[in-house]
């Protein structure tokens, strides 16, 4: 129980039955609101440890945009073994983040009642990392080679099928560039915001083949559960509004958010964070291709339909669904 709630009850002597009643009532109230601030507590499960790819959310936090909307938001760090879909679907947290293909798969295959409410990124920053001197220049050049990827990655299944990579060999990704730096022929999955930086620091120039250029281009999204969106549309609207305001400001100036992110994740350094931010901004991964910035946070139904059809073609969706049930634009202004 919140200590503030307990203090109010223990300040007077009451009949035991009435005390029990007040304890239950007070505990329930403290779970839905923080009485010391009057704010509604909200948990947001990130997909990884704090990093610039979360910059808009931390901007909204550090600049008080969530509080201005009446929300007390806690950003919960993620990691390689955290399933935000399960946590959101169970109500353990109210919001999570992932990619639109994962949301579609979760809704169709496991019946998890998720609904995406905004886009963190308009384009996918993931792809394949090769050395600048590599003979691999196109996706078809990967055939007959070994590539380190996360087992079961849907985007990789798409690449293999589309480019008929019948002789490519897959090995598990290690989330490191150590092997890449040691072996001139090593090829691995990567994000434009991270692995190329470490390869560069190791003295190895690189190139990337982006998934989006291959035609596989999911949104990076944040989402809630169907039930939460229906029961608390006001809270969802506030969270979306404050988050997108944060992303708008982060693109203009990342200073405040990056200072907090680095404090929360000491493994980062200012140079790496600046590299990530520059890649995100110059590549228009967050705000999209419209120079006006009108695409920030937005969804295009045609892109959701395309992604859904790609998943169907790959047979990774086991039960057909209406893709429009996996997202909503009602909270996007």
GIWONOR-V299089 format. One record per run of one state. SS is the DSSP state (2 for helix, 1 for strand, 0 for the rest). FROM is the first residue (numbers start at 1). TO is the last residue. If there is no record, write none. Layout:
ss=SS from=FROM to=TO
ss=SS from=FROM to=TO
This chain:
ss=0 from=1 to=2
ss=2 from=3 to=10
ss=0 from=11 to=15
ss=2 from=16 to=32
ss=0 from=33 to=33
ss=1 from=34 to=34
ss=0 from=35 to=38
ss=1 from=39 to=45
ss=0 from=46 to=51
ss=2 from=52 to=62
ss=0 from=63 to=64
ss=2 from=65 to=68
ss=0 from=69 to=70
ss=1 from=71 to=76
ss=0 from=77 to=83
ss=2 from=84 to=90
ss=0 from=91 to=94
ss=1 from=95 to=99
ss=2 from=100 to=110
ss=0 from=111 to=113
ss=1 from=114 to=121
ss=0 from=122 to=125
ss=1 from=126 to=131
ss=0 from=132 to=138
ss=2 from=139 to=142
ss=0 from=143 to=145
ss=1 from=146 to=149
ss=0 from=150 to=153
ss=2 from=154 to=162
ss=0 from=163 to=168
ss=1 from=169 to=172
ss=0 from=173 to=177
ss=2 from=178 to=182
ss=0 from=183 to=187
ss=1 from=188 to=191
ss=0 from=192 to=194
ss=2 from=195 to=201
ss=0 from=202 to=205
ss=1 from=206 to=210
ss=2 from=211 to=214
ss=0 from=215 to=219
ss=1 from=220 to=225
ss=2 from=226 to=231
ss=0 from=232 to=232
ss=2 from=233 to=252
ss=0 from=253 to=254
ss=2 from=255 to=264
ss=0 from=265 to=269
ss=2 from=270 to=282
ss=0 from=283 to=300
ss=2 from=301 to=313
ss=0 from=314 to=322
ss=2 from=323 to=326
ss=1 from=327 to=327
ss=0 from=328 to=333
